[in-house]
């Protein structure tokens, strides 16, 4: 009976390997001998006296004294051995580099040739096209940080891979997979223009790691209504600044609704009616230049006609009539709508939170933050909020949205796009920055020089906020997608595996019978990255899916491996210690004087 044996995968049989080895040795010997003959004759022309030797590569390499008997030994060593060896070494290095540049990885992932548009030469040329301030600059002269957002390096090697200044990014990375240290922090430190960061952490995170460095570039604004960083209030933002028309007021109301309910409940009767009521009240307050805290008083007293009168005085009769209809409706329905709206706006009941979005009552040290001025600056805006019930995430989402929309308006005034792009890093976006139409915004933000980087812990986390259709739209609209290690969602891992695709694997089968051995070679297709391999991606690496490019495996470049990591680490430690000191001081103050002090 024949005894078949199959080995998979395999690229060559033992006989093939031996044949290739012999051919390689012969080629190396012939090339080396030819170079020895050539350089030996050249050395003889310069310092010898023998005639030009006939072409004898073997003797030139093994017995050079037979060809040039009167040539000095140092000249023979140099011409027949040192120079040929140096030439072969240089050719091998150059050939290796060219091979790495043009090869396609045998595992089916992208190599340098596939990623050419994201590598230094072409990404620099694209930056010159996108940014007027770089016009006339040669690609090699463009500073690395002006080329685009650093995504990582192509494995194996140190070649940097960057997205362009019109790409929009989505990163799905589990906790402790490098999303902050390897993506968010390096992007903030390298940004050539203004930076916005949302986060629910401060100590030992992106806030402390970048605070000192960004302060060297421009003004640092910190919106910290829940005192995550325990920083004194030095700024305030007029949350009603964009609510002077119906669209702006409705958008602001939407942030409060989205922050409080999941996508599955966002369209029910109570949430819709509460959103309409908040829209009318925000519009009334904005038109009469009142603080947003007046809205709380109106919500507490549905019978108060003040907002209706203000809307009528502003000529907004339709909105006034709708609000009047809600107020005059059945008491149970009216009270249910107003109670729902009160729950959505409940974070404003905390005077410590409301102080960040209302005028400071003459406090000179509290400056007003203006999104339109921020868009053309090199400033940094940190938006910090806790997640969960009672958080100020609605305010954080509204501020991030206001900054991005102001940047789009400014880009249109500047000819279509911002020169120094605005980087909006929406870390913990599903917890503290739920912008309902973020998937739609992705379709045009990049073309305006507004570069969002939305960071999620899982695909399902995005589904919880935007629904299946919304998350699919966000995934599709992102031109750069990074997936880190620790993906435990089997369905998503399988989806990624199918997106990465298949590659050909050579299979060698050896059969043994009475007549001897027979070998056959066949090709079959195999997943480039099975679902289990995607789940087991090593920490510090990420799968890159870029529009129009084969998937690639990148190695992240965390900030603590950079040359100035010691200085940045010391600054981060100092900022963290300052947070701890402020927190302890507040605790001592409460212990001495009580909560009301």
Helices and strands as residue ranges (DSSP letters): E 3-7, H 14-47, H 57-62, H 64-67, H 73-77, I 78-82, H 83-102, G 116-118, H 120-130, G 132-134, G 139-141, H 144-147, E 149-154, E 160-163, E 169-172, I 180-184, H 185-190, E 195-199, H 206-217, E 220-223, E 235-236, H 246-260, G 263-265, H 269-287, H 293-300, H 306-313, H 317-328, H 331-344, G 346-349, H 351-354, G 355-357, E 367-368, H 371-374, E 380-384, H 393-413, E 422-427, H 429-432, H 438-445, G 446-448, E 450-456, H 459-477, E 480-483, H 490-500, E 502-513, E 516-527, H 531-535, E 541-546, E 552-555, G 559-561, H 565-593
